[in-house]
Amino acid sequence: MKKILIFSIFAMTTIFFPVLQICAQEQYEKVSILINEEKYEEAMSLLNALPDTTDKKILQAVIYLQTSKYAEAETVLNEALKENADSLMVRYSLAMLYEKQKRPEDAIDQWEKVISLSNNNKLKTLAQKHIRQLKK
């Protein structure tokens, strides 16, 4: 009986977990569309209903950045950084935030981390361009 219960839980997890991931991914895509349409309140409401993940925090930070709520953006990005120090998106977002806040040393530090984490040459070139601009 115990083996059947364990198997049932495993079977349910393998069936439903991917479905939950797909649902969350669809919600993140809806949030991204709302952000692009500058419907920030609606996007944030949708985000607030989702599980707390690094992706959620990054999208929240984007909304905060777009609405000039820099302290809130920094808070959620630092939380995301604690969860995943090697997140390229978190480092990129922090670099942009620090530029908006006119904190060039912090921005350069984040851009350098973007360069070290990225395998994308275009992104590395972009980061290097930002660093050169910030050092002027």
Secondary structure, DSSP 8 states (H G I E B T S, - for coil): -HHHHHHHHHHHHHHHHHHHHHHHHHHHHHHHHHHHTT-HHHHHHHHHTS---HHHHHHHHHHHHHTT-HHHHHHHHHHHHHH-TT-HHHHHHHHHHHHHTT-HHHHHHHHHHHHHH---HHHHHHHHHHHHHHH-
